[in-house]
Amino acid sequence: MELQSIFERIFRRVELPLTFSQGFHPLPLISFGRALPIGVTSKKEWVNIFIREPFTPEEVFKKLIPALPTGMYPVAVEKLTLSKKQAQPYAETFSVEYVGDEARKDDFIQAFKDMLEEESIMWTRPTKKGDRTMDVRPVFAKVIFNEDNITITLDWTTNYVSPVNIVKAITPGFDILDFKMTKLDQHMP
């Protein structure tokens, strides 16, 4: 089921009247953050939902708590005007957990350590307009080595690239099935 439909049902159930678009086929005014890459899970996402009647953020928060699906809960509710667009995060923090062949785990971790020693890491990816090369090293704002994973904070102020592709760029020879990524946080302006 489409996420927009889920939120539409939730808001009807808790009697928060949604605002709808104009036109032949009106849809609820709901917008989401940047889509997660395939294979990446998240512990923190945002959604903008416009309602027709005035409610305080506290009222909306209290109504949403019992209505959201298991495992999904509101962290914060903020009032926006129709003219205010939600900014995209300038950085995001991810957990990267190696889940591949245990014999190669140290090589995977070493690739991150080697990356920290480099001033630049050039990476080329194919696009519709031809190959595009960029330096992915500046995207890494912070890297923390934990006992069972690596926590990385990626800075999107100059470029956004799929975080999965960023990890693949610095771990050549490893496949997407060798690691698991979870978005832990997004840093908003």
C-alpha positions in Angstrom: 0.0 0.0 0.0 1.3 3.5 -0.9 2.6 5.5 2.1 0.4 8.5 1.1 -2.7 6.3 1.4 -1.6 5.1 4.8 -1.3 8.6 6.1 -4.6 9.6 4.6 -6.3 6.8 6.5 -4.5 7.6 9.7 -5.6 11.3 9.6 -9.2 10.4 8.8 -9.2 7.9 11.8 -7.9 10.6 14.2 -10.2 13.3 12.7 -7.5 15.6 11.4 -9.0 17.0 8.2 -6.5 16.9 5.4 -6.1 19.7 2.8 -6.5 18.4 -0.8 -5.0 19.6 -4.1 -7.2 21.3 -6.7 -8.2 19.7 -10.0 -10.0 16.7 -11.4 -8.4 14.2 -9.1 -7.7 15.9 -5.8 -5.0 14.3 -3.6 -4.1 15.0 0.0 -1.3 17.6 0.4 1.4 15.3 1.8 5.1 15.4 1.0 8.0 13.3 2.1 11.7 13.7 2.4 14.2 12.3 -0.1 13.5 8.6 -0.9 15.6 6.0 0.8 17.9 4.0 -1.5 16.9 0.4 -2.0 18.2 -1.7 0.9 18.5 1.2 3.4 16.3 1.2 6.4 15.6 4.3 8.5 14.9 5.2 12.1 14.0 8.8 11.4 12.1 10.3 8.5 9.9 13.4 8.0 6.6 14.0 6.4 4.6 17.2 5.7 0.9 16.9 6.0 -1.4 19.9 5.6 -4.6 20.0 7.5 -7.6 22.3 6.9 -8.4 23.3 10.5 -6.1 24.9 13.1 -4.6 22.4 15.6 -1.6 23.0 17.8 1.4 20.8 17.2 0.8 19.3 20.6 -2.7 18.3 19.7 -1.6 16.7 16.4 1.2 14.8 18.2 -1.2 13.4 20.8 -3.7 12.3 18.2 -1.0 10.6 16.1 0.6 8.5 18.9 -2.1 5.8 19.1 -2.9 5.8 15.4 0.4 5.1 13.8 1.4 1.6 12.8 3.5 -0.5 15.1 7.1 0.6 15.0 6.3 4.1 13.7 5.9 6.9 16.2 6.1 10.7 16.0 9.3 12.4 17.2 8.1 16.0 16.7 5.3 18.0 15.1 5.9 21.4 13.8 3.6 24.0 12.3 4.3 25.0 8.7 2.5 27.5 6.5 1.5 26.6 2.9 4.3 28.9 1.7 7.0 27.3 3.8 8.7 24.3 2.1 10.4 21.7 4.2 14.1 21.9 3.8 16.1 18.8 2.8 18.7 17.7 5.4 22.2 19.1 4.9 23.6 15.9 6.4 22.5 12.4 7.4 23.9 9.9 9.8 24.0 6.2 8.9 25.0 2.9 10.6 26.9 0.6 8.2 27.1 -2.9 9.4 29.2 -5.5 7.6 27.1 -8.7 7.1 29.1 -10.5 4.4 31.8 -13.3 4.6 33.3 -12.9 8.1 36.8 -13.6 6.6 36.5 -10.3 4.7 35.2 -8.1 7.5 38.6 -6.6 8.4 39.2 -5.6 4.7 35.8 -3.9 4.7 36.6 -1.9 7.8 40.1 -1.2 6.6 38.6 0.4 3.4 36.9 3.0 5.7 40.2 3.6 7.6 42.1 4.0 4.3 39.5 6.5 3.0 40.1 8.7 6.1 43.8 8.9 5.1 43.0 10.1 1.6 42.5 13.8 0.6 40.3 12.8 -2.4 38.6 9.7 -3.7 37.5 10.1 -7.3 34.4 8.0 -8.2 32.8 7.7 -11.6 29.2 6.8 -12.2 27.2 6.5 -15.4 24.4 9.0 -16.0 22.0 9.7 -18.9 24.3 12.4 -20.1 27.4 10.3 -19.8 29.9 9.4 -17.1 30.1 11.8 -14.1 33.2 11.9 -11.9 33.2 13.4 -8.4 35.3 13.4 -5.3 33.4 11.5 -2.7 35.9 12.1 0.2 34.4 15.5 1.2 31.0 13.9 1.6 32.3 12.1 4.7 31.8 14.6 7.6 32.4 12.1 10.4 33.3 8.4 10.7 33.1 6.5 14.0 34.2 2.9 14.3 32.0 1.0 16.8 32.3 -2.6 18.0 29.7 -4.0 15.5 29.3 -1.2 12.9 30.6 2.0 11.5 28.6 5.2 12.0 29.1 7.7 9.2 27.7 11.2 8.8 27.4 12.3 5.2 27.4 16.0 4.2 25.1 16.9 1.4 25.8 20.6 1.2 27.6 20.4 -2.1 26.3 17.1 -3.6 23.8 14.3 -2.9 24.7 10.8 -4.0 23.0 7.6 -2.8 24.7 6.7 0.5 24.8 3.1 -0.8 26.8 4.2 -3.8 29.1 6.3 -1.5 29.9 3.2 0.6 30.4 1.0 -2.6 32.8 3.7 -4.0 35.1 3.3 -1.0 34.8 -0.4 -0.7 35.6 -1.8 -4.2 35.3 -5.5 -4.4 32.4 -5.6 -2.0 28.7 -6.0 -3.0 25.6 -4.3 -1.7 24.7 -7.6 0.0 27.9 -7.4 2.1 26.7 -4.5 4.2 23.5 -3.2 5.8 22.7 0.5 6.1 20.3 2.2 8.5 19.6 5.9 8.6 19.9 7.0 12.2 19.4 10.8 11.9 19.0 13.7 9.5 20.4 17.1 10.2 18.1 19.9 9.2 19.1 23.6 8.6 
